[in-house]
Amino acid sequence: MATDQELSDFLASVERRAFKQAVFSVRDDEAALDIVQDAMIKLAEKYGDKGAAELAPLFQRILQNTIHDYFRRQKVRNTWVSLFSSLRDDRDGGDDNDLLETLEAQAGSESAESSADKVERAQVMHIIEQEIQRLPARQRQAFLMRYWEDMDVAETAAVMGCSEGSVKTHCSRATHTLAQALRARGVRL
């Protein structure tokens, strides 16, 4: 069993390497700091009773899982932004988009994104978050667990203490309510 000092020394010895590993994976310093902090907390909370020799492989596994969780959350958020893009009003110009511009935007990184696009994206996310807050509590809870926390229907039902059918109903109603509210607020993605 590792002592508190051994655990502390181990975490101090790996923090820089873990940060670099996370930065290389997610390419965002702030997200990398959060990932490393979460991994360190998980190691201390759940595996502090393990021997000092076991800490390195456990920490690496936790760090990798935390990085994967980050990408899963990003994927879910991006999926919802893409789904809400179906609310786009095509009456303005029809299909006059340049295919190359569309491909560049999808393949481009955040650093290639214009300031106006970043501001617009932040405003749309703020509107989406406001509308999620307006959902009834059970719908909001089911929606967030299913689509933002990436839990499956059975896990969500267990946490909410209801049937899987109820979870599906809450999610469906939440999705329809959000779509209507965003359409009413003129959100165009």
PEJOZI-V563231 format. One record per pair of residues at least 12 apart in sequence whose ideal C-beta (glycine too) atoms are under 7 Angstrom apart, sorted by the first residue. I is the first residue (numbers start at 1). GAP is how many residues later the second one is. D is the distance in whole Angstrom. If there is no record, write none. Layout:
BEGIN
[[I	GAP	D] [I	GAP	D]]
END
This chain:
BEGIN
[[1	48	5] [1	50	6] [2	46	7] [2	48	6] [2	49	6] [2	50	4] [2	53	6] [6	46	5] [7	37	6] [7	41	6] [10	42	7] [10	45	5] [11	29	5] [14	45	6] [15	21	7] [18	18	5] [18	21	7] [18	45	6] [19	13	6] [19	14	7] [19	17	5] [21	42	7] [22	13	5] [22	14	5] [22	45	6] [25	42	5] [26	41	7] [26	44	6] [31	39	6] [35	31	5] [35	32	6] [35	35	6] [38	28	5] [39	20	7] [39	23	5] [39	24	4] [39	27	5] [42	20	5] [43	12	7] [43	15	6] [43	16	5] [43	19	6] [72	78	5] [73	75	7] [73	77	7] [76	71	6] [76	72	6] [76	74	5] [77	71	7] [80	67	6] [81	108	6] [84	98	6] [84	103	7] [84	105	5] [85	104	4] [87	92	6] [87	95	6] [87	96	5] [87	100	6] [87	102	7] [88	100	5] [88	101	6] [89	99	6] [124	63	6] [124	65	6] [127	55	7] [127	58	6] [127	60	6] [128	54	7] [131	47	5] [131	50	5] [131	51	6] [132	46	7] [135	39	5] [135	42	6] [138	32	5] [139	31	5] [139	34	5] [139	35	4] [139	38	7] [140	34	7] [141	19	6] [142	14	6] [142	18	6] [142	25	5] [142	28	4] [142	29	5] [142	32	7] [143	28	6] [143	31	4] [145	14	6] [146	25	5] [153	14	5] [153	15	6]]
END
